[in-house]
Amino acid sequence: MGEKIYYHYCSVDTFFNIMQTSTLRLGNPLSMNDSAEVIWFLELVGEYVDNEESYKGISERWELVEKIMKDMIREIDFPYILCLSRESDVLSQWRSYANDGKGVAIGIDVDRLLRYSTLLSGNDIIYDSENQMKLLGEKGIDKYLSELNKAIINGDDTTIYNKIRILVSYLLKDAIICKNPAFKEEDEYRISCAPHKCDEGKISEIKFRTNNEVIFPYREIYFENIKHSLIKSITIGPKSLINNRNLRLFIKQQGFQWAMSEEKWEQHVKVSKATYR
């Protein structure tokens, strides 16, 4: 069985910091580029209840239920995630995540990373709407929907709120692996980590950063101990200005054996074939 190598697209600055500090950053799903992140899956609940006559109460008050759901996800503690792509040379990825093609895609051994800490788990992203609805049906949510429907019929606002919170929490794990089909080209795989559990020396506590406008929480994976078995390749972006000699010197300084010979270098370092300018 071969290695499962997936790719993290990033700018040269981010690549440099990842390699220099031996850290990978896990971010909040709500900070990602999809404006419907998480919400997309929760909104499928509306379609699900519309197809079930027994949930008429929820259907009739869906606007209220949806509003409470959207308010809740701003307060709930999400798993932190690292986004990877199965493919190393996708034009949309270069444009969106690698400084408009000037960055790189880092090849990461996913199985090695998942073995590194029990706090980490990995999942393929589901883009197909039918498969997302199937997943929802297999979740066993009817118990939670029945209780919510009863609370709505009884007009008990406090119970309605509590039942929606329980429902959202129950669906959260799957909500972060279902995305709008429009993002299918990304072919994404996600590494996720529980929001508060610790793995000393391997995964950081919650940290914070800003972009001059808002504050973002994140966590870091410290991979110095597995650096040379984790990072497997580099794909250079189609608009990259990286000097090959300087890159090789940098990678050699990081202790990677594939920088020691021309043959190994060509095996591990590729240049994008995208004709993009």
Long-range contacts (C-beta under 8 A, 24 or more apart in sequence): 3-109, 3-111, 3-112, 3-232, 4-109, 4-110, 4-111, 5-107, 5-108, 5-109, 5-110, 5-232, 5-233, 6-84, 6-85, 6-86, 6-107, 6-108, 6-110, 6-189, 7-84, 7-85, 7-86, 7-87, 7-88, 7-93, 7-105, 7-106, 7-107, 7-108, 7-235, 8-82, 8-83, 8-84, 8-85, 8-105, 8-106, 8-108, 9-85, 9-93, 9-94, 9-96, 9-97, 9-98, 9-103, 9-104, 9-105, 10-97, 10-98, 10-103, 10-104, 10-105, 10-106, 11-98, 11-99, 11-102, 11-103, 12-99, 12-102, 12-103, 12-104, 12-240, 12-242, 14-103, 15-103, 15-104, 15-106, 15-234, 16-250, 18-106, 19-231, 19-250, 19-251, 19-254, 20-254, 22-222, 22-223, 22-224, 22-227, 23-220, 23-221, 23-222, 23-223, 24-82, 24-108, 24-220, 24-221, 24-223, 25-82, 25-218, 25-219, 25-220, 25-221, 26-80, 26-81, 26-82, 26-191, 26-192, 26-193, 26-203, 26-218, 26-219, 26-220, 26-221, 27-80, 27-81, 27-82, 27-216, 27-218, 28-78, 28-80, 28-81, 28-216, 28-217, 28-218, 29-78, 29-79, 29-81, 29-176, 30-73, 30-74, 30-78, 31-216, 32-81, 32-83, 33-96, 34-179, 34-180, 34-183, 36-180, 37-176, 37-179, 38-73, 38-78, 38-172, 38-175, 38-176, 39-69, 39-70, 39-73, 40-175, 40-178, 40-179, 40-180, 41-132, 41-136, 41-171, 41-174, 41-175, 41-178, 42-66, 42-69, 42-73, 42-168, 42-171, 42-175, 44-132, 44-133, 44-136, 44-178, 45-69, 45-136, 45-141, 45-145, 45-167, 45-171, 47-133, 48-133, 48-136, 48-137, 48-141, 48-145, 49-145, 52-145, 54-146, 54-149, 55-145, 55-146, 55-149, 56-149, 57-149, 57-150, 57-152, 57-153, 58-145, 58-148, 58-149, 58-152, 60-152, 61-152, 64-160, 65-148, 65-152, 65-164, 68-160, 68-161, 68-164, 69-164, 69-168, 72-164, 72-165, 72-168, 73-168, 76-168, 76-169, 76-172, 77-195, 77-196, 78-172, 78-176, 78-195, 79-172, 79-173, 79-176, 79-192, 79-193, 79-194, 79-195, 80-192, 80-193, 80-195, 80-217, 80-218, 80-219, 81-176, 81-190, 81-191, 81-192, 81-193, 82-190, 82-191, 82-192, 82-221, 83-188, 83-190, 84-108, 84-110, 84-188, 84-189, 84-190, 84-191, 85-186, 85-187, 85-188, 85-189, 86-187, 86-188, 86-189, 87-187, 88-233, 88-235, 88-270, 89-235, 89-270, 89-272, 89-273, 89-274, 90-185, 90-186, 90-187, 91-238, 91-274, 91-276, 92-185, 92-186, 93-186, 94-237, 94-238, 94-239, 94-272, 94-274, 94-276, 95-276, 98-237, 99-237, 100-239, 101-237, 101-238, 101-239, 101-240, 101-272, 101-274, 101-276, 102-237, 102-239, 102-240, 102-241, 103-237, 103-240, 104-234, 104-235, 104-236, 104-237, 104-240, 104-242, 105-234, 105-235, 105-237, 106-231, 106-233, 106-234, 107-231, 107-232, 107-233, 107-234, 107-235, 107-268, 108-230, 108-231, 108-232, 109-229, 109-230, 109-231, 109-232, 110-189, 110-191, 112-226, 112-229, 112-230, 113-191, 113-221, 113-223, 113-226, 113-230, 114-191, 116-202, 116-221, 116-223, 116-226, 116-230, 117-193, 117-199, 117-202, 117-203, 117-221, 118-199, 119-193, 119-194, 119-197, 119-198, 119-199, 119-202, 119-203, 120-191, 120-192, 120-193, 120-203, 120-221, 121-191, 121-192, 121-193, 122-189, 122-190, 122-191, 122-192, 123-177, 123-189, 123-190, 123-192, 124-177, 124-188, 124-189, 125-177, 125-178, 125-179, 125-183, 125-186, 125-187, 125-188, 125-189, 125-190, 126-177, 126-178, 126-179, 127-178, 127-179, 127-180, 127-181, 127-183, 127-184, 128-181, 129-181, 132-178, 135-174, 135-178, 136-171, 136-174, 139-170, 139-171, 139-174, 141-167, 141-170, 141-171, 144-170, 193-219, 193-221, 227-254, 227-255, 228-255, 228-256, 228-257, 231-256, 232-268, 233-268, 233-269, 233-270, 234-268, 234-269, 234-270, 235-269, 235-270, 235-271, 235-272, 236-269, 236-270, 236-271, 236-272, 237-272, 238-272, 238-273, 238-274, 238-275, 238-276, 238-277, 239-276, 239-277, 240-271, 240-272
